[in-house]
Amino acid sequence: MNFISIDFETANEKRHSPCAIGIVVANETGIVDEFYSLINPLMEFSSFNIRVHGIIEEDVSDAPTFPEIWPKFRSYLTDNTVIAHNASFDMSVLRKTLDYFNLTYPDMEYLCTVEISKRIWPDLMNHRLNTVAAHHRITFEHHHALEDARVAALVLVKAIQENGAEHLDDFIKICNMKKGKIYERGYVTPKINAKRRTKRMYF
């Protein structure tokens, strides 16, 4: 069962300013496809964001705009399960950018690998992407959209495998999770329920 991992980098503090997108297609055994593109956000870059990801305005001068890249991007998302590390950020970028350009939302479900990591590896000092990656000895260039999407996908693969699940839906049931959803002009956030406690028997 394939799932889609995504990551955005933004030009400034505005959520509708994506300047790069990384997309990874993966399944329970690993990565099967990847896509990366710079995006011209049609607005200025902030110095803070440049320090984070290293992308400057000159880098995106010939890059496609979001509406130009959206048909291809949408084909990855529609009717699929999408993941992101700190999904609240990436899904907000997606929704705010679609709103800004008056584009139709895709119908999709999604999960957050930050929340999954908290459930599966609760003893880590934190659950930032670089911390979880280091725990699994995964090296990468942090804040590069494709590399971040790739690591998020590998983190989910590790979580599925460590729980002995055959596929993603089995893993979701084992972890007592519920997918979030995005639909036309609306969304529902993912939910991870508390672990069920085993009843103690007293004699």
VEXFI-230910 format. One line per 10 residues: number of its first residue (from 1); their letters; for each residue x, y, z of C-alpha. Coordinates in Angstrom, 1 decimal, padded with zeros to 4 digits. Layout:
BEGIN
NUM> A> X/Y/Z; ...
//
This chain:
BEGIN
1> MNFISIDFET> 000.0/000.0/000.0; 001.6/003.2/-001.1; 001.6/006.4/000.9; 002.8/009.9/000.0; 005.3/011.9/002.1; 005.5/015.7/001.5; 007.5/018.6/002.7; 007.4/022.3/002.0; 009.9/025.1/002.4; 008.5/028.6/002.5
11> ANEKRHSPCA> 009.9/032.0/001.3; 008.7/033.9/004.4; 006.4/033.7/007.4; 003.3/033.5/005.2; 001.9/030.1/004.8; 001.0/030.7/001.2; 004.7/031.3/000.2; 006.0/027.8/-000.7; 009.3/028.0/-002.5; 010.1/024.2/-002.7
21> IGIVVANETG> 008.2/021.0/-002.5; 009.5/017.5/-001.9; 007.3/014.4/-002.6; 008.2/010.8/-001.9; 006.1/007.8/-002.8; 006.7/004.9/-000.4; 005.2/001.7/000.9; 005.9/-000.7/003.9; 009.2/-001.8/002.4; 010.7/001.5/001.3
31> IVDEFYSLIN> 010.8/004.4/-001.2; 009.5/003.8/-004.7; 009.4/007.2/-006.3; 010.4/010.8/-005.7; 009.7/014.3/-007.0; 011.2/017.7/-006.2; 010.7/021.2/-007.5; 011.5/024.7/-006.6; 008.5/027.0/-006.7; 008.4/030.7/-007.5
41> PLMEFSSFNI> 006.2/032.1/-004.7; 005.8/035.5/-006.5; 006.8/037.3/-003.3; 009.8/038.3/-001.4; 012.0/036.0/000.8; 012.7/036.7/004.4; 016.3/036.6/005.7; 015.2/034.2/008.5; 013.8/031.6/006.0; 016.8/031.9/003.8
51> RVHGIIEEDV> 019.0/031.1/006.7; 016.9/028.0/007.4; 016.7/026.5/003.9; 019.3/028.4/001.8; 016.9/029.2/-001.1; 017.1/032.7/-002.4; 014.9/034.7/-004.9; 017.4/034.2/-007.7; 017.1/030.4/-007.3; 013.4/030.4/-008.1
61> SDAPTFPEIW> 013.3/033.1/-010.8; 012.7/030.5/-013.5; 010.8/028.0/-011.3; 007.1/027.2/-011.9; 004.5/029.0/-009.8; 002.3/027.0/-007.5; -000.7/027.0/-009.9; 001.6/025.8/-012.7; 002.9/022.9/-010.6; -000.4/022.1/-008.9
71> PKFRSYLTDN> -001.8/019.6/-011.5; 001.2/017.3/-011.1; 001.3/017.8/-007.3; -002.4/017.1/-007.0; -002.1/013.8/-008.9; 000.1/012.5/-006.0; -002.3/013.6/-003.3; -005.8/012.8/-004.5; -007.3/009.7/-002.9; -004.1/008.9/-001.1
81> TVIAHNASFD> -002.8/008.8/002.4; -000.3/011.7/002.8; 002.2/012.1/005.6; 004.4/014.9/006.8; 006.6/015.6/009.8; 004.7/018.2/011.7; 001.8/017.8/009.4; 000.0/020.8/010.8; 002.6/023.1/009.1; 002.6/021.4/005.7
91> MSVLRKTLDY> -001.1/020.9/005.5; -001.6/024.6/006.5; 000.8/025.6/003.7; -001.2/023.5/001.3; -004.6/024.8/002.3; -003.5/028.5/002.5; -001.8/028.3/-000.9; -004.8/026.7/-002.5; -007.0/029.4/-000.9; -004.6/032.2/-002.1
101> FNLTYPDMEY> -004.7/031.0/-005.7; -008.4/029.9/-005.5; -007.6/026.3/-006.4; -009.7/023.3/-005.5; -008.7/021.2/-002.5; -007.8/017.5/-003.1; -009.7/014.7/-001.4; -007.0/013.1/000.8; -006.2/011.6/004.1; -003.1/012.4/006.2
111> LCTVEISKRI> -001.0/011.5/009.2; 001.7/013.3/011.2; 005.0/011.5/011.8; 005.8/013.7/014.7; 002.8/012.3/016.5; 003.5/008.8/015.3; 007.1/009.1/016.6; 005.8/010.2/020.0; 003.7/007.1/020.2; 006.3/004.7/018.9
121> WPDLMNHRLN> 009.5/006.1/020.5; 008.3/008.0/023.5; 011.7/008.1/025.2; 013.5/010.3/022.7; 014.6/013.7/024.0; 012.3/015.3/021.4; 010.6/014.3/018.2; 012.1/016.7/015.7; 013.0/015.2/012.4; 016.7/015.3/012.9
131> TVAAHHRITF> 016.4/013.7/016.3; 014.2/010.8/015.0; 016.5/010.4/012.0; 019.6/010.2/014.3; 017.9/007.6/016.4; 017.6/005.4/013.2; 021.1/006.4/012.0; 019.6/008.2/008.9; 021.8/011.0/007.6; 020.3/013.8/005.5
141> EHHHALEDAR> 020.4/017.5/004.6; 017.8/019.0/007.0; 015.4/021.6/005.5; 015.9/020.4/002.0; 012.3/019.6/001.0; 013.0/016.3/-000.8; 015.4/015.0/001.9; 012.9/015.9/004.7; 010.1/014.2/002.9; 012.3/011.1/002.3
151> VAALVLVKAI> 013.2/010.9/006.0; 009.6/011.3/007.1; 008.7/008.3/004.8; 011.6/006.2/006.2; 010.5/007.0/009.8; 007.0/005.7/009.0; 008.5/002.6/007.4; 010.5/002.0/010.5; 007.5/002.4/012.7; 005.4/000.0/010.6
161> QENGAEHLDD> 008.2/-002.6/010.6; 008.9/-002.3/014.4; 005.2/-002.9/015.1; 005.1/-006.0/012.9; 002.3/-004.6/010.7; 001.9/-005.9/007.2; 000.7/-002.6/005.8; -000.2/001.0/006.8; -003.8/000.3/007.7; -002.8/-002.5/010.0
171> FIKICNMKKG> -000.3/-000.2/011.7; -003.0/002.5/012.2; -005.2/000.0/013.9; -002.4/-001.3/016.1; -001.6/002.3/017.2; -005.3/003.2/017.7; -005.0/006.1/015.3; -007.4/007.9/013.0; -006.3/009.7/009.8; -007.0/013.3/009.3
181> KIYERGYVTP> -008.7/014.4/006.1; -008.7/017.3/003.7; -011.6/018.0/001.5; -013.0/021.0/-000.4; -012.6/024.0/001.9; -012.4/021.8/005.0; -010.2/019.5/007.0; -010.1/017.2/010.0; -006.9/016.7/012.0; -005.5/013.2/012.7
191> KINAKRRTKR> -006.2/011.7/016.1; -004.1/009.3/018.1; -006.1/007.8/021.0; -004.6/006.9/024.3; -003.2/003.4/024.6; -005.7/000.9/025.9; -004.9/-000.2/029.4; -004.9/-003.9/030.1; -007.3/-004.8/032.9; -005.7/-006.2/036.0
201> MYF> -007.2/-009.3/037.5; -007.3/-009.5/041.3; -007.9/-012.7/043.2
//
